[in-house]
Each structure stands twice: as structure tokens, then as C-alpha cells.
Amino acid sequence: MLSRALAALVLGATMAATPQAPAQALRAEPPVPVQVLRWAECGDGIECAKLGVPIDWKRPGGPKTQVDLARMPARDPSRSLGSLVVNTGGGGATIQDVRSMPAVVSELTTWFDVVLINARSAVSRGSTSIVECATPPPGLTGLILRPGEESWRAHAQANAAYDASCRTAMGTAYAGLTSWQAAHDLEALRAALGEPKLRYLGNSYGTVFGQAYLELFPEKVARMVLDGVADHTRTSLKRWLLDNALTEERQLSRFRDWCRAGCALDDDDAIEVFDDLLARVRRTPLPAGGRTLNEREFLVAVREGLTPPAWPRLAAALRKASDGDATALANLLPPAADGPGYPHRALMCHDFMPQVPGYRSFLVMESRLRAAAPRIGWIQGRYQLARCLGMGKAPSYPPHPLRAQGVPPVLISIGDTDDNTPNLAAEHMAAQLPGARVIRHGDGHAAYLMQSASGLGATCLRLYVHDYLTAGTLPPPGARCPGDLVAKIPRR
């Protein structure tokens, strides 16, 4: 069973969409002169360096900042195929994440010098430490648990305070927090590595950087793998939220299907148990030890348990709640605060939601989400908007249709049980790359990294990824892999 730590490592929280970006904002800017990277040992067999970049690539001669890099050299330098750039998403600190769990990418050093690039949101003070915002952001479930307009305003104020503290912590570098800038950073890195074209593996939020690079530098793409895709192409907030809601609603059905082969619910149908408990909690809060669990807390707790590694715990908690004790369900509730505060949420808001609808406008959207995903998916609307309500509007790189002309085939991995970066949204993005080849599989978010870290060996998905990266071999059209991680989840 995979740990919450690994889930946090590859967390790629996605946002809702906003109006189309102006065409001039999509053009690539001329690069600064090619840099010489100064690699130095920095522990754990890793070499580190810093890439100097303009804060704003539209002003390459303006103020500068630095992006942290790390390199895991190929095991046999004489047989190396060159550099493979990797960004794992999450909070932007790819280097720190991989250092804590090198197995997520270490096999790739069989063929490549693996070069890790941190997001600008993980700006350094010194070696590869992360800037921390003095004020943590509010928890993402606050708008669900406290639904009124007063709570809406309070949440916006809390997000604004977090955002202001991030601006202070990052200083002038804050103005460079968009994926448009990150794509230019990738291009500067490609040139500094001496690679004629970029090989890139982007996971979770790293797929947003990849989408921007495909559009800005299509002629510089060699091979690109995007796993756990955060769709940056939806111009309709309502439609993007619907993708999230429907994916979450289907996740409840996938949990039910998994449970049918054996779980703590025995012969009971998981959705019937859910429906019964939902009807009960709507009448009166569920007893949960020394407290009670209300309807919204019940929905949030179940949502937290719908990520596949948590399925056994969710099944056991539903069983106990059905028997009269919802304590285990209450224990699934996340903490009220979403600390500590790092700038990555600001980056995500600049890319996905520089503008948030007002309270009453959102209520209209929410009524439609309830109609489409009435059991649990509808709460995704409040969950997603909670990220950016009250955040600043600039800088921004709003979602827009993907305009990537002439790129070679891109390999896209989409998981049936991925409700972190919703698989419906990933399908929408993939459809905008006519030459892309999609691998569908039965696992959840960040499946390639998680399978690698779990020591599963030569799985179907990993073999497809390795064949593509090393030889350019594409999987057959309609390729599908089993849920190798889901198959290892203990039933009880």
C-alpha cells in the first residue's frame, strides 16, 4: 500500500479555467545567452546547479532569479542517451521530493542523465531549501464545511493573507510565477545541457509546464511523457468543474467495483451503504465517539478516502459507521489548515484561476454540478475554488486551447482511478494533440512514479514509457494497462 507521503510527493492539484489568453501572451521570447551549468556534488550521489533566468522572459535583460537543478548521472556514462529532464509536480520541489524517495526515477539512470528541475515556486535561499510563506493557506475543504456567504468572505481573506506573505517571501521573483515562464526555463535548461531537443517527463503539475513548452517551442521537442495530466486547455470554468465532479462521482463507482471482490463491507454494495448513510446523516448527525459527523463532514471524509490507497480504510470506516460508530470516518477528515505555506498554490492560481466567480454566480454553477453528480462529485466545485478565492490576479497565464503545431508524438498516461488530476480533463487535453499516443491504465494519479517507487518491476505502463523514451517506440493505438498498484491494495 502506498503512503500518504508519496501521494503528497506527487500531488498535482489542478484548478479551474478562465477566459482564453490573448494571442500575444503565447509567443515564446528570445532566450538569453546559453549558460554554463556548474555542477557540484550535493549528497546522495546527486549533483546540483543553479540556472539563472529572467524573472520575466518578456524582459530578458531585466531582473534575474535562479532555478534549482539536480542531476542523477547515468549509471554507465559511456552508454548514456543524453539528458532527460524531469519535474514531478507536487509543491514544485522536485529535487527535495526525489531526494527523499529516489526510486521514483532512479531506474531512468539506466539510460539517461536524469536532470531534475524545481518549479520557481520552490525558489531557494542558499542550496535547495524552499521559501516558506509566513501565513499558511486555509484548508481546501473550508468552503464545503462552512457553506455560507460569510465563510466565503472569510476564506477569501485568509487566502489573500497567504498570498501577501508569499509575495513578501519571494520578493521580486514572485512576478515570474506562471507556467509560461517555466516553459522558457525549460528551454534555457535544454540549451545549457547542450541538447538539440528536449526529452521531458512531466508528472502532475509538471504536465502544465509540458503543455506550455509544446506550444511555445514545438520545434525543440524530442520526446515528452505527460503523466497525471492537469488540463490547462479548458476555457470554461463550468465545464472544467463538471469534469472534476463527474470524475469524482465515477470514483465512488470504481471504489464499489473494487470492493465487490472483497473488502470490509463484505457482501454489502458500497454505494448502497453510502446512500443509506447519506440519508441517515441528512436526518441527524452520525455519532462519532465524543462528537458527531454532519452531512458535509461525511461527504468530505468519504472524498478523502476515495484515493485508491485509502480504499481499505474507507471501506472499514463505512462499515463501522453503518454499524453506528462514525469515528473512523471522522478520522479521515483533513486538518482545517493547509500549512505550511509554500508559494506553489499561488503559481497554480496564476495559471488556472486568476479570476474567481462571485458567491452568487458560483451557487448557480453548483446547482448544475449537483444535478450531474448528486452523490459526492458536486462538492468538487467548492474544493477547487477554495484554492484561489481571494488570491491576487497577477501574474497570469490563463487556460486556453492547446496550439502545438508540428510536435512529434507525445506519450500521455491517463489513469481510470485518477481523481486528483481528473481523467476526463486529461482526455480533453490529449484530444488536442492529434499525434499524441495515450496509454490508459487502471491505476490512479502519478502512476509511473508510484509504480517505480513501489518496486513493481517491469509493469505494462513502465515498459511503454521506457520503450518510448529510449527508442521512440509508441504503444499501439488504444493501449491499455492493468491497475498494477490497485491490484496490490490490501482488501482489509
Number of C-alpha atoms within 10 A of each C-alpha: 14 17 11 11 11 18 17 12 24 27 23 27 18 25 29 33 27 25 16 15 15 11 8 7 13 15 13 19 15 11 16 14 10 13 15 14 15 10 14 12 12 14 9 10 10 17 17 21 21 20 19 17 25 21 22 21 23 15 13 16 12 11 13 16 18 18 21 23 22 27 25 21 22 21 16 12 14 7 11 15 16 17 24 23 24 23 26 31 28 21 25 29 26 25 27 18 21 18 15 13 15 16 17 21 19 18 16 20 21 16 21 25 21 25 23 24 29 27 29 28 27 25 26 20 11 7 12 21 14 20 17 20 22 18 19 21 28 25 19 21 25 19 26 20 19 14 12 11 13 11 15 20 15 16 24 20 16 19 26 20 20 25 26 17 21 25 18 14 18 20 10 13 20 22 16 24 26 28 28 26 25 25 23 24 25 20 21 19 26 22 19 15 19 14 15 11 18 25 21 26 23 24 30 26 31 30 28 29 27 25 25 25 27 24 21 21 20 18 16 19 22 18 21 27 24 29 28 31 35 27 31 30 26 25 19 16 21 19 16 23 28 26 24 29 27 22 25 28 21 17 23 23 15 18 21 22 14 19 22 15 10 15 22 20 22 13 11 15 14 25 15 11 18 22 13 12 20 21 12 15 19 13 11 13 18 26 17 19 13 6 12 17 21 20 19 20 22 25 22 22 21 24 22 15 22 23 21 24 20 18 25 24 21 26 26 18 25 24 23 18 21 17 9 14 19 24 20 19 28 24 12 20 18 14 13 13 14 14 15 11 20 27 28 22 24 30 27 27 30 26 27 32 30 27 21 22 14 11 14 10 10 15 14 11 18 20 12 14 25 17 11 15 20 15 18 24 26 25 27 26 25 22 19 20 21 25 28 28 27 23 25 19 15 18 17 24 27 27 25 21 15 19 16 19 14 14 20 20 20 23 25 24 29 30 27 20 27 26 26 23 29 28 28 22 24 25 17 17 20 23 13 14 20 14 14 19 21 25 23 20 21 19 24 25 29 29 26 23 19 23 21 20 19 16 11 13 11 12 18 16 23 18 14 21 25 17 13 19 24 14 10 17 12 19 18 11 10 9 15 18 17 16 20 17 20 18 13 13 16 13 16 13
